[in-house]
């Protein structure tokens, strides 16, 4: 049920939201977000999002496990390559997710104000932007895979060869993940937590099944995956090795787009009629204005991770010994789990902040970030406890070579405790993004990376050239500095006026 016309008129894209929003006219889901017990409603809405993101990372860990089951001569290069490729491919994902974040802020605020026409326009124009970005990123990262891997990252030997082949497929098919995240983000911004999580998990289940089929093909394959060889022979699927994991992800995510589109059309009515299926340049410029700093912020984050990988590759590997790079490939998956869980809670914070600001309830919106950050800290505390209790056993699942596991374990001992701080920064940043304060979050990340991570990284390799753990401690220091910076800015509260000021 849509809000009454009085509420729709209460908010306009180019005016501040009014202060007399009628909560009584909201449907059940909206009234819970706008007026239910805040801590309980955030837990109800955010828990499936955080769990879904954790499950998505778990399926990625399964992918890593499958790659670890390759023949002994293939495993080392594949594990090192996957760590590099996932971060490079994430550049396109992160940039497109900036558009999803900006559109999500608009969608949540317009949903809170009952502006269905504005919801439809923001959803459609943001999808047009994602389409253009898909073409650009596919061409740049797909065709330029060798340049990126060998000359920018500095990967060497077999790791570079495998990484180039994998990245070519992953980047060219990047449209699948860009649109999947965009469509599920639209659902979440409109107040649905379970449906987007279910569809993301469904895509990842299909991804794992296809990965077994594509990676091992007609064999050889471990005995537990013997069922796939007969299917591969019947379908004439070749043994693709690590590159098969990239093909599996692209196919699975493309298939998952279909139910997402159907759900958005039938349940949320986000697609405008044919007469409005055109580019609205005014709306596109407005989304881009919000998305640019958000995309740049996410780009900074992934670039900072690549910077650390590059330092490790350049100072601690050779053409014949890529042990340190392999270790970074091992820990990247656990880093990603902490990041994704925080993004799940952060997505909840963005929705609650956006809808409550759209309804004119600023005090309630300001409380959202603190409560959600506390939930994320509890979640990440469990992850840190898991790492310290079973870290070595977990790492040996993906690589049974003692040397890279030892390096990876030292990384986790130094960095894992800072996952709590990492999550606080992510959640508060997403909460501010719900208000449209994407420029503020970009500036915070820029200051932390330029003021802390880059200097700390260079100091680590110059003053402690033989100590890789000095680099790891620089990562932990950056996470803590980010949490402190976000907490200070969030507490001041000026971010709540960002969307109105930008219009």
N, C-alpha and C positions, 0 to 999 in steps of 0.2 A: 504494500500500500504506500502510495506517495504521500508526502506531506501536503497539507492544504495550501491553497494559493497564497494565503497570507504569509506563511513561512517562506514560500518560494520568493516572494517579493522582498522578504526581510534581508536578503543577501544579494549582492550584485558583484560581479567579478571586479569591477572597478571602484567599489566602495567598501568600507569596513563593514563587517557583519554587525547586525543590530543586536541589542541586548534583551529583546523580549521574545525570544524564540519560544514557540509553544510545544513543549515536550509531550504534551498529552496527545498530540496528533501523530506522533511517530509510531511506526510499527514496532513489534516486539524487539527485533534485533537492534533497530536504531535507538529505541528508548533505553536499552541496556547500556549501549555505548555512551549515550548522552546523559543518563540520569541514574543508572544502577550503581550499586556499591562498587567504587572504583577499583579497589584492590582485587575484589572477587571477579569483576568483569574482565580486568586485564589478564588475570590468571586463566579464566575460561577462554578468552579469545587468543591469548598469546601462546598458551601451552601447546595446542596443536601445530601452530606455526613453527615454534622452536623444535618440537619433536619432528615435524616434517623435514625441516632443514637438516636436523641431525641424521635422520634416516637417509636423506639424499646423499650426505657425506658418507654414510655407512655403505651405501651402494657403490660410491666411488672407491671406498676401501676394498670392496669386493673386486672391483675392476683391477685395483693394484695387486690384489691377491692372485687373480687370474694371470696377470702378466708375470708374477713371480713364479708361476708354474711352467713357464717356457723352458726350453732346453738350457742347460747350464751355460753354454756359450752365448746365449741371448739375454739372460736375466739382468746382468750388471748394466749393460748399455740401456736396456729398456727401462729399468727403474730410474736411472739418472735422467733419461730423456723425458719420462713422464712428468717429473718434477719441473723441468724447464718448460715443456709444452703447455702444461696446465696453466702456468702463470702467464705465458705469452698469449695463449688463446683467451685467457681471462681479461686481457686488455679490451678486446671487443665487447665481451660480456659486461664488463664493468662500465664502459662508456654508454652502452645501450641501457644498462640498468639505471644510469643517471637520468635518462629520459623517463624511465618507468617511475623513478622516485619523484621527479617533478610532476608528472602526470598524476601520480598517486596523491600528492598533496592537493592538487586542484580537485580531483575526483572526490576525495574525502570531504573537503570543505563544501563543495557543491552538494554532495549527498546530505551533509549535515544541514544545509540550508534548503533542501528540497528542490534544487534546480536541476530537473531531469534533462532539459535541453542542454544545459551546460555540461552535464555528465556525458551525454552522447557526443558532444562536440570535442571535448577534451580527449575522450577515449579514441575516437576515430582519427583525429589529427596526430595524436601520439603514435598510433599504429603506422600512419604514413611515414613519420620520421624514422621509426624502427625499420621500415622497409628500405629506405634510402641508406641507412647505416649498414644494413645487412649486405648490400651490394658493395659499398665502399670497403668495409672491413674484410669481406671475402676476397676482394681483389688484392688489397694491400698485404694482408698477412698470409693469404694462400699463395700468391705468386712470389712474395718476398720471403718465404720461409727460410731459405738457405742463408740469405743475408742476415736475418734476425738471429738465427741460431748460432751461426759461426762467427759473425763479425760484431754483432752487438752484445750478445750474451757471452761469447767467447768459449762456447762448447767445443770439445775436441774429439777426434777419433770416432769410434763406433757410436758414442753417445750423440754426437752431432749428426751422423748419418741417419740414425733411427729417428731422432727428434725432427729432422727436416721432413721426412716422409709422413710422420704422424701429424705434424702441424699443418701440412698442406691440406689434408682431409678435414681436420678439425676446424680450421679457420674458414675454409671454403663453405663448409656446412654450418657455419656459426649462426645463420639465420634461425635455425631450429631452436637453439637455446635462447636467442634474443627474444623471439616471439613468445616462447613458452613462459619466460619470466614476465614479459609484458602482460600477457593475458591473465596469468594468475595474479599479478599485482593489481590489475583492475578489479578482479573479484574481491581481493582482500581489502582494497580501499573502499569498496562499497559495503563492507561489513560481513563478508563471508570468510571464515577461517578454515573450515573443514574441507570444502570442495577443492580449493586450490592445492591444499596439502595432499589430498587423495590423488589428484591428477598428477602432481609432481612425483609422488611415490609410484604411481602406475607407470609413468614414463621410465623411471629408474629400474623397476622390476623387469620391464621389457628390455631395457638396455643391458642388464646383466645376462638375460637369456640369450640375446643376440651376440653379446660379447663372447660367451663360451663358444657359440657356433662359428663366429668369424675368426677368433684368435687361433683356435686349434684346427678348424676345418676338418678334413678327412683324417687328420692325425699327423704325427703322434700327439696323444692327449693323455693327461693323468687318468687313472682308472675311474675316478669319481665322475669324470666328464665323458666317459666312453660313449654315453648315449648320443652325444652330439656328432660323433664321427659318421654314423650311418645316415643321419639326417643331412649332413654336409655332402656326403657322397651322392645321395639321392637328388639334392638340389644343385649339385656341381659348384658348391661353395669352396673356394680355395683356402688354404691355410695362410692367413694374413699376418700372423704374429701380433705384435703390439699395434700395428696400424688397424687391425680388425676392431680394436676397442674404439677407435675414433669413428669408424663406419657404424658400429653398433649404436653409439651415442646419437649420431646424426639421424639415423633411421628411426630410432625409438622416440626421440623428441619430436620429429616431424609427424609421426603417427599420433602422438599425444595432443597435437595442436587441434585435431578434429573435434574431440569432445569439448575442448575449451571454447572453441568458437560457437558450438551449438549451445552450450550453457550460457554464454554471455548474451546470445541472441534471445533465448527463450526465457531465462530466469531474470536477467538483469536489464534486458532491453537497451543495450548500450549502442546498438548500431542505428544510425539515423536513416531516414528514408532516402531513396535513390537521389532525390533532388539535392541532398546535402552531402552526398558521397564525393565531395570535391575538396581540394586543398583550401583551407581557410587560413590565409597567410597571417592574418592578425593573431589568430589563436596559435599558429605554429611559432610565430615570433615570441609570444608570451611563454609558451612551454619551453622554447629554446633558451629564453632568458633565465628561466628557473633551472633548466637542465644543465646549462653550460658549466656553472660552478660545481654542480653536483657530480657531473661526469668527470670534470677535472679533478675533483676531490677523490673519487674512486680510482681514477688513473694514477694519482699520486700514491695512493696506498699500494697498488699493485706494482708500480714502478719502484717503490721503496723495497718491496720484497725481491724484485729482480735485481736491484742494486746489491742486496746482500748475497744473492746467488752468484752475481757476477764477481764480487770480491772473493767468494769461496772458489769459484772456477779459475780465476786468474792467479790467485796467490797460493792455492792449496791443491792444484791438480796439474797433471802433465799429459802429454799425448798418450802415454801408456798407463797412467794411473789416475782414474777419475773417481777414486773412492769417496772423496769429500762431496762431490756432486751427487753421487748415488745416495749418500747419507741425507743430503738436503731433499732429495726426492722422497725419501722415507718419511721425514718429519713434516713435509708440506701437507700431507693428508690430515695429520692431527691438528696442525695449525688451522687448516681449513674448517675442521669441525668446530673449533672454538669460534671462528669467524662466522660461520653459517648459523650456529645456534644464536649468537648475538644478533645477527641480521633477522632471524625469526622473531625474537623478542622486539627488536627495533622496528620491524614491520608493524607489529601490534601497536607500538608507541606512536608510530606515524599516523596510523588510522585513527586512534583515539584523540591525538592532538588535533589532527585536521578536522575531524567531524565536530569536536567540541568548540574549536575556534570558529568554525563555520556557523555554529549555533549561538555564538556569542558568549560562551562560558569559559573565559580565559583562566580564572583561578583553577578550575578543574583540569584544564589542559596543561597547566604548569606542573601539577602534581603527577602527571602521567609518567614523565621521564624518570623521576626518582624511584617510583614504585617498580617500574619495569626494569630499571637497572639493578635493583635489588634482586628481582627474580632471576636475572641473568647471572648475577654473581653466585647465587646458590647453585644454578645449573652448572656453571663452569667450575665451581669448587668440586663437584662430583667428577668432572672430567680430569681435573688436576690430580685428584686422589687416585683415579684409575691409572693415570700415567705413572705416578710414583710407585704404585703397587705392582702394576703388570706391564710397565713400559717395555722392558726388555723382551718379554714373551710376545707382546704385540708386534714389535719390530721384527722379530725372527720369523713371524708368519709371512712377511713380505720379502725378506732377504735373509738367508741363513749364513751369510758371510760375516764373520765376527768384526772385521775392520770397519765397514760402514755402519754397522749396528752400534758399535762403541761410540763413534762420532755422533750419531743420531741421538743416542741416549744422553750424552753430555749436553747436547742442544736442548733436549726436553727438560733436563734438570735445571738449566739456566733460564729457559724461556717459559716453560709451562706455568709457573706461578703467576707470571704476568698476564695470563689469559683472563684473570679476573679484571685487571685494569683494562685490557683490550676490549672486553665486553662492555664495560661502563662507557668508554668512549664511543663505541659503535651505537649503543642504544640511545645515549643522549644526542648523538649526531642525527640519528633517524628521527627522534622526537622533534628536534628543531627543523628538520627537513619537512615534517608534517605541517609546519607553519610557513613553509616556503623560504626558510632561512638558509638556502643552499649556498649562498655566497659566504655567509658566516662560517659554515662548516668547512668550506674549502679553505678559507683563510686560516682556520685553526690547524688543519692538517698541514698546510703549507708551512706554517710557522714551526710546527713540531718536527717535520721532516728536515727542513733547512737548518733549524736551530739545534736539533738534537741528533737525529739519525745519521745524516750525512757527516757531520763533524766526528761523531762517535765512531762511525765506520772507518773513516780515514785514519783516525787516531789508532784504532785497533790494529790496522795492518802496517802502520809505520812505527809505533812505539812497541808493539808486541807482534813482530812479523812472524814468529813461529807458533803463535797461540791462536788457534781457531776459536777458542772459547771467548776470547776478547770480542770477536764479532758477535757471538751469540748474546753476550751481555749487553751489547749495544742495542740489540733488538728488544730485550726486556726493558731496558731503560726507556726506549721510545714508547713502548706500550704504557708505561706508568706516566710518562710526561703527557701523553695524549689524554689519559683519563683525568688528570689534574686540570689541564687546559679546558676540556669540555665541561667539567663540573663548575669551574669558575664562571664561564660564559653563560652556562645554563642557569645558574643561580641568579644572575643579574636580571634575566627575564626579558631583555629587549628584543629577543628573537621572535616573540609572540606577535610582533607587529610587522614582520617581514613581508608577508604576502600583500597586505594592504598598501605598504609603502612602495612595493615594486610595481603595482598596477597603475 
